[in-house]
Amino acid sequence: MQEKFHNRCLLFRGWKKFTFMKTTFPITNLKCLSLESNKFTGTVELNYVWQQKNLFFLSLSNNLISLIDDEGERVPPSLPNIRYLYLSSCNLTKIPGTLKYLDAVFNLDLSSNQISGAIPCWIWENWKDHLLRLNLSHNMFSILEKTPSLVNMTFLNYLDLSFNRLQGSIPIPVTTSSEVALDYSNNHFSSIVPNFGIYLENASYINFSNNKLSGRVPSSICKASKVIVMDLSGNNYSGSVPACLTESVNLSVLKLRDNQFNGVLPENSREGCNLQSLDVNGNQIEGKLPRSLSYCQHLELLDAGNNQIVDSFPFWLGTLPNLRVLVLRSNKLNGTIWGLKDGHQNSNFTRLQIIDLASNHFSGNIYSEWFEHLQSMMNSVSDDEQILQFRTNVSILGSYQDITSITYKGNTLMFTKILTTFKAIDLSDNSFGGPIPKSLGKLVSLRGLNLSHNAFTGHITSQLSSLTQLESLDLSWNKLSGEIPPELASLTSLAWLNLSYNNLTGRIPQGNQFGSFSNSSFEGNVNLCGRPLSKQCDTPGSTSPSASAPSYTNSFWQDRLGMILLFIFSGLGFTVGFILAVWFQSFCHIERWIHKHR
């Protein structure tokens, strides 16, 4: 706990318990009061705060307090000289009325409250020559009161309206500031003035993501040539990707995911490219990945998943020394990925921590040398749970934190924080064959491994027991045979396992995490026995209710058994018997459909 009082400034740090009362503000001539990020409780009546006439800095953010504004729209008898006001997370339900009468505010933060209704026009009108930073994010604002598409804000350098319910046209500030950050994300904005780019020549950060913007991206966006972070994701933009965006040597982060962009990606990245993150996931991009991306030596994340890209595996990406995340899932990539073993590349993906090639048309065997290049996954001591983020060189922004989606533990998850300690490989839903390489056992920091829906053969290598940090393992729907290595029971971190629909035999290992897995982890292996299956190893001929994949050979008996059950169940009454028999028939048809589409 720390309290400082210097030059009429009062600062509190690390207080865990304090309740506000009317006598909290008895100090005369107080100039600044900083109480943010403590655990203060109670209510604060703002009219007592406003009585501090010399107060120019006030921060009450991130406590457990509630603010009461009794002044309403009345002009208070006395006005403070506040220039910096931070009231984030103060349980506000409206903008304090007194603010309307303050002649000059430089920084205003009302984020993370429950303020609804309109953003008043007096914010832009009264402080147009003074306001530097405005943060109204994470509220419930729905409209902008009498606000034009272009707003004159002479010195504004930071505007955050994200995570509200704002509609209509995005308000673009006309400012002389040399560095501008703008965040309009997660609203319902549907339009923007077409020539907005000419007013954002000094913008460093532009975030229009998760709105309802549509059509082609206005060509004026190319005028914002100094932008470092550009996020247009989660809209309905269509047409081709503007060539100026991939050509820029200033851009560090370009996010275009979840739109309707089509055509090919521009082949115009050049020497000096500073891209650290490129995300075009979830569009209709065609053609090949542009080889000019090899100029982007700082690239750490490339996500081109869920498009229509037709290409072979881009071995040339191995020359990018900093590449950490590579997502190419759900495209039309084909051929083998064996070429990595030839050693033609200088880097060969040594820093990769996430590689997702799922749902393509890759085929052939995977050689052991392929995994031996993934040195980042071989480090048992890692990066102290750091978050993968990109240095933007924007002083008013700091760093930018990226996201990606990965199939993990059987579900597609959106990772909003990518830890540098998280390592995952997904090669599922291809046509890979041959044995599972033993070299996988060297990737000791791997958290997730998905090789399902391929044609891998042979035994499950016992080397997988070396993956002591493994949390998710999916080898289902392959042609694996032999026994499940008992060494896998030593994987105490394993929370999700799927070995179903292979040709595995023998006893299921017991102990540790294996005791927590259900039938679905092992079904479809007719010769497996032991818990959790009902087929016990010491009972020859007993069967598991989910022992094998459905087959056409038993469809005849399934149909006949359905008729037999109809008569048996009729003893329960015609209606009940009929429903149970129809349910059984439907279940059998579903089983046969699954087998047909295997």
Residue pairs with C-beta under 8 A, 6 or more apart in sequence:
1 13
1 14
1 15
1 16
2 11
2 12
2 13
2 14
3 10
3 11
3 12
3 13
4 10
4 11
4 13
5 11
7 31
8 27
8 29
8 30
8 31
8 32
8 54
9 30
9 31
9 32
9 33
9 34
9 57
10 27
10 30
10 32
10 33
10 34
11 32
11 33
11 34
11 35
12 18
12 34
12 35
12 38
13 37
13 38
14 38
15 38
15 39
15 40
16 38
16 39
17 39
17 41
18 38
18 39
18 40
18 41
19 40
19 41
19 42
20 40
20 41
20 42
20 43
20 44
20 65
21 42
22 45
22 48
24 44
24 48
25 33
25 48
25 49
25 51
25 52
27 52
29 54
30 52
30 54
30 55
31 54
31 55
31 56
31 57
32 55
32 56
32 57
32 58
33 52
33 55
33 57
33 58
33 59
34 57
34 59
35 59
35 60
35 63
36 59
36 60
36 61
36 62
36 63
36 86
36 88
37 61
37 62
37 63
38 62
38 63
39 63
39 64
40 60
40 63
40 64
40 65
41 63
41 64
41 65
42 65
42 66
43 65
43 66
43 67
43 68
44 60
44 65
44 66
44 67
44 68
44 90
45 68
45 70
46 67
46 68
46 69
46 70
46 71
46 96
46 98
47 69
47 70
47 71
47 76
49 55
49 58
49 80
50 71
50 76
50 78
50 79
50 80
50 98
51 78
51 80
52 80
53 78
53 79
53 80
53 81
54 80
54 81
55 80
55 81
55 82
56 80
56 81
56 82
56 83
56 84
57 82
57 83
57 84
58 82
58 84
58 85
58 86
58 87
59 84
59 85
59 86
60 67
60 86
60 87
60 90
61 86
61 87
61 88
61 89
61 90
61 109
62 88
62 89
63 89
63 90
65 90
65 91
66 90
66 91
67 87
67 90
67 91
67 92
67 96
69 94
69 96
69 97
69 98
71 96
71 97
71 98
72 97
73 97
73 100
74 97
75 101
76 98
76 101
79 98
79 101
79 102
80 102
82 102
82 105
83 104
83 105
83 106
83 107
84 105
84 106
84 107
85 99
85 105
85 107
85 108
85 109
86 107
86 109
87 96
87 109
87 110
87 113
88 109
88 110
88 111
88 112
88 113
88 135
89 111
89 112
89 113
90 113
91 113
91 114
92 110
92 113
92 114
92 115
93 113
93 114
93 115
93 116
94 115
94 117
95 110
95 115
95 120
99 105
99 108
100 120
100 122
100 126
102 126
103 126
104 127
104 130
105 127
105 130
105 131
106 130
106 131
106 132
106 133
107 131
107 132
107 133
107 134
108 123
108 131
108 133
108 134
108 135
109 133
109 135
110 135
110 136
110 139
111 135
111 136
111 137
111 138
111 139
111 160
112 137
112 138
112 139
113 138
113 139
114 139
114 140
115 136
115 139
115 140
115 141
116 139
116 140
116 141
116 142
117 141
117 142
117 143
118 141
118 142
118 143
118 144
118 145
119 136
119 141
119 143
119 144
119 145
119 147
119 161
119 166
120 145
121 144
121 145
121 146
121 147
123 131
123 134
124 147
124 151
124 152
124 153
128 151
128 152
128 153
128 154
129 154
129 155
130 155
131 153
131 155
131 156
132 155
132 156
132 157
132 158
132 177
133 156
133 157
133 158
133 159
133 396
134 156
134 158
134 159
134 160
135 158
135 160
136 160
136 161
136 164
137 160
137 161
137 162
137 163
137 164
137 183
138 162
138 163
138 164
139 163
139 164
140 164
140 165
141 161
141 164
141 165
141 166
142 164
142 165
142 166
142 167
143 166
143 167
143 168
144 166
144 168
144 171
147 171
148 171
149 169
149 170
149 171
149 172
149 192
149 193
150 171
150 172
150 173
150 174
150 193
150 199
151 171
151 172
151 173
151 174
152 173
152 174
153 159
153 173
153 174
153 175
154 175
154 176
155 175
155 176
155 177
156 173
156 175
156 177
156 180
157 175
157 177
157 178
157 179
157 180
157 181
157 396
158 180
158 181
158 396
159 173
159 180
159 181
159 182
159 183
160 181
160 183
161 183
161 184
161 187
162 183
162 184
162 185
162 186
162 187
162 207
163 185
163 186
163 187
164 186
164 187
165 187
165 188
166 184
166 187
166 188
166 189
167 187
167 188
167 189
167 190
168 189
168 190
168 191
169 189
169 190
169 191
169 192
169 193
170 184
170 189
170 191
170 192
170 193
170 196
170 208
170 211
172 182
172 192
172 193
172 196
172 199
172 200
173 180
173 182
173 199
174 199
175 202
177 202
178 202
179 202
179 204
179 394
179 395
179 396
180 200
180 202
180 203
180 204
180 205
181 203
181 204
181 205
181 394
181 396
181 397
182 200
182 203
182 205
182 206
182 207
183 205
183 207
184 207
184 208
184 211
185 207
185 208
185 209
185 210
185 211
185 231
186 209
186 210
186 211
187 210
187 211
188 211
188 212
189 208
189 211
189 212
189 213
190 211
190 212
190 213
190 214
191 213
192 208
192 213
192 218
194 218
194 220
195 218
195 220
196 218
196 220
196 221
197 218
197 219
197 220
197 221
197 222
197 223
197 224
198 220
198 223
200 206
200 223
200 224
200 227
201 223
201 224
201 225
201 226
202 226
203 224
203 226
203 227
204 226
204 227
204 228
204 229
204 392
204 394
204 396
204 397
205 227
205 228
205 229
205 392
205 394
205 397
205 400
206 224
206 227
206 229
206 230
206 231
207 229
207 231
208 231
208 232
208 235
209 231
209 232
209 233
209 234
209 235
209 255
210 233
210 234
210 235
211 234
211 235
212 235
212 236
213 232
213 235
213 236
213 237
214 235
214 236
214 237
214 238
215 236
215 237
215 238
215 239
216 237
216 238
216 239
217 232
217 237
217 239
217 242
219 242
221 242
221 244
221 245
222 242
222 244
222 245
224 230
225 244
225 248
225 250
226 250
227 248
227 250
227 251
228 250
228 251
228 252
228 253
228 392
228 393
228 394
229 251
229 252
229 253
229 390
229 392
229 394
229 397
229 400
230 245
230 251
230 253
230 254
230 255
231 253
231 255
232 255
232 256
232 259
233 255
233 256
233 257
233 258
233 259
233 279
234 257
234 258
234 259
235 258
235 259
236 259
236 260
237 256
237 259
237 260
237 261
238 259
238 260
238 261
238 262
239 261
239 262
239 263
240 261
240 262
240 263
240 264
240 266
241 256
241 261
241 263
241 265
241 266
241 280
241 285
243 266
243 268
245 251
245 254
246 254
246 265
246 266
246 268
246 269
246 290
247 266
247 268
247 269
247 270
249 270
249 272
249 273
249 274
250 274
251 274
251 275
252 274
252 275
252 276
252 277
252 298
252 390
252 391
252 392
252 393
252 400
253 275
253 276
253 277
253 390
253 392
253 400
253 402
254 275
254 277
254 278
254 279
255 277
255 279
255 402
256 279
256 280
256 283
257 279
257 280
257 281
257 282
257 283
257 303
258 281
258 282
258 283
259 282
259 283
260 283
260 284
261 280
261 283
261 284
261 285
262 283
262 284
262 285
262 286
263 285
263 286
263 287
264 285
264 286
264 287
264 288
264 290
265 280
265 285
265 287
265 289
265 290
265 304
266 290
267 290
267 291
267 292
268 290
268 292
269 275
269 290
269 292
269 293
269 295
269 296
270 292
270 295
271 295
272 295
273 293
273 295
273 296
273 297
273 298
274 296
274 298
275 293
275 296
275 298
275 299
276 298
276 299
276 300
276 301
276 322
276 390
276 391
277 299
277 300
277 301
277 390
277 400
277 402
278 293
278 296
278 299
278 301
278 302
278 303
278 304
279 301
279 303
279 402
279 404
280 303
280 304
280 307
281 303
281 304
281 305
281 306
281 307
281 327
281 404
281 405
282 305
282 306
282 307
283 306
283 307
284 307
284 308
285 304
285 307
285 308
285 309
286 307
286 308
286 309
286 310
287 309
287 310
287 311
288 309
288 310
288 311
289 304
289 309
289 311
289 314
289 317
291 314
291 316
293 299
293 302
293 317
293 320
294 316
294 317
294 319
294 320
296 320
297 320
297 321
297 322
298 322
299 320
299 322
299 323
300 322
300 323
300 324
300 325
300 388
300 390
301 323
301 324
301 325
301 388
301 402
301 404
301 418
302 317
302 323
302 325
302 326
302 327
303 325
303 327
303 404
304 327
304 328
304 331
305 327
305 328
305 329
305 330
305 331
305 356
305 405
306 329
306 330
306 331
307 330
307 331
308 331
308 332
309 328
309 331
309 332
309 333
310 331
310 332
310 333
310 334
311 331
311 332
311 333
311 334
312 333
312 334
312 335
313 333
313 335
313 336
313 337
313 339
313 357
313 362
314 328
315 339
315 340
315 344
315 345
316 345
317 323
317 326
317 349
318 340
318 345
318 346
318 347
318 348
318 349
318 373
319 345
319 346
319 347
320 347
321 346
321 347
321 350
321 351
322 351
323 347
323 349
323 351
323 352
324 351
324 352
324 353
324 354
324 376
324 388
324 420
325 352
325 353
325 354
325 388
325 404
325 418
326 349
326 352
326 354
326 355
326 356
327 354
327 355
327 356
327 404
327 405
327 406
328 356
328 357
328 360
329 356
329 357
329 358
329 359
329 360
329 426
330 358
330 359
330 360
331 359
331 360
332 360
332 361
333 357
333 360
333 361
333 362
334 360
334 361
334 362
334 363
335 362
335 363
335 364
336 362
336 363
336 364
336 365
337 357
337 362
337 364
337 366
337 370
338 364
338 365
338 366
338 367
338 370
340 348
340 349
340 369
340 370
340 373
341 367
341 369
341 370
348 373
349 355
349 373
349 374
350 373
350 374
350 375
350 376
351 375
351 376
352 374
352 376
352 377
353 376
353 377
353 420
353 422
353 423
353 424
354 404
354 406
354 418
354 422
354 423
354 424
354 425
355 374
355 424
355 425
355 426
356 406
356 407
356 424
356 425
356 426
357 426
357 427
357 430
358 407
358 426
358 427
358 428
358 429
358 430
358 450
359 428
359 429
359 430
360 429
360 430
361 430
361 431
362 427
362 430
362 431
362 432
363 430
363 431
363 432
363 433
364 432
364 433
364 434
365 432
365 433
365 434
365 435
366 427
366 432
366 434
366 437
367 437
368 437
368 438
368 439
369 439
370 437
370 439
371 437
371 439
371 440
371 442
371 443
372 439
372 442
374 443
376 423
376 445
377 423
377 425
377 443
377 444
377 445
377 446
378 442
378 443
378 444
378 445
379 444
379 445
380 444
380 445
380 468
380 469
382 420
382 421
382 445
383 420
383 421
384 421
385 419
385 420
385 421
386 419
386 420
386 421
387 401
387 417
387 418
387 419
387 420
388 401
388 402
388 418
388 419
388 420
389 399
389 400
389 401
389 402
390 399
390 400
390 401
390 402
391 399
392 398
392 399
392 400
401 416
401 417
402 418
403 414
403 415
403 416
403 417
403 418
404 414
404 415
404 418
405 412
405 413
405 414
405 415
406 412
406 413
406 415
406 424
406 426
406 448
407 413
407 426
407 428
407 450
408 424
408 448
408 472
409 448
409 471
409 472
409 495
409 496
410 472
410 474
410 496
410 498
415 422
421 445
421 447
422 447
423 443
423 445
423 446
423 447
423 448
424 446
424 447
424 448
424 449
424 450
424 472
425 443
425 446
425 448
425 449
425 450
426 448
426 450
427 450
427 451
427 454
428 450
428 451
428 452
428 453
428 454
428 474
429 452
429 453
429 454
430 453
430 454
431 454
431 455
432 451
432 454
432 455
432 456
433 454
433 455
433 456
433 457
434 456
434 457
434 458
435 456
435 457
435 458
435 459
435 461
436 451
436 456
436 458
436 460
436 461
436 475
436 480
437 461
438 461
438 463
439 463
440 446
440 449
440 461
440 463
440 464
440 467
441 461
441 463
441 464
441 465
441 466
441 467
442 463
442 466
443 467
444 466
444 467
444 468
444 469
445 469
446 467
446 469
446 470
447 469
447 470
447 471
447 472
448 470
448 471
448 472
448 473
449 464
449 467
449 470
449 472
449 473
449 474
450 472
450 474
451 474
451 475
451 478
452 474
452 475
452 476
452 477
452 478
452 498
453 476
453 477
453 478
454 477
454 478
455 478
455 479
456 475
456 478
456 479
456 480
457 478
457 479
457 480
457 481
458 480
458 481
458 482
459 480
459 481
459 482
459 483
459 485
460 475
460 480
460 482
460 484
460 485
460 488
460 499
460 504
461 485
462 485
462 487
462 488
464 470
464 473
464 485
464 487
464 488
464 491
465 485
465 487
465 488
465 490
465 491
467 491
468 491
468 492
468 493
469 493
470 491
470 493
470 494
471 493
471 494
471 495
471 496
472 494
472 495
472 496
472 497
473 491
473 494
473 496
473 497
473 498
474 496
474 497
474 498
475 498
475 499
475 502
476 498
476 499
476 500
476 501
476 502
476 524
477 500
477 501
477 502
477 598
478 501
478 502
479 502
479 503
480 499
480 502
480 503
480 504
481 502
481 503
481 504
481 505
482 504
482 505
482 506
483 504
483 505
483 506
483 507
484 499
484 504
484 506
484 508
484 509
484 528
485 509
486 509
488 494
488 509
488 514
489 509
489 510
489 511
489 512
489 513
489 514
490 512
491 512
491 513
492 512
492 513
493 513
494 513
495 513
497 513
497 514
497 517
497 521
498 520
498 521
499 521
499 522
499 525
500 520
500 521
500 522
500 523
500 524
500 525
501 523
501 524
501 525
501 549
501 598
502 524
502 525
503 525
503 527
504 522
504 525
504 527
504 528
505 525
505 527
505 528
506 527
506 528
506 529
506 537
507 528
507 529
507 530
507 537
508 514
508 522
508 528
508 529
508 530
508 531
508 532
508 533
510 530
510 531
515 531
517 532
518 532
519 532
519 533
519 544
519 545
519 546
520 546
521 532
522 528
522 532
522 533
523 533
523 544
523 546
523 547
524 546
524 547
524 548
524 549
525 547
525 548
526 547
526 548
528 535
528 544
528 547
529 535
529 536
529 537
529 544
530 536
530 537
533 544
533 546
533 547
534 542
534 543
534 544
534 545
535 542
535 543
535 544
535 547
536 542
549 594
549 595
549 598
550 588
550 591
550 592
550 594
550 595
551 595
552 592
552 595
555 588
555 592
558 585
558 588
559 585
559 588
561 584
562 581
562 584
562 585
562 588
563 581
565 577
565 580
565 581
565 584
566 577
566 578
566 581
567 577
568 577
569 576
569 577
569 578
569 580
569 581
570 577
570 578
571 577
572 580
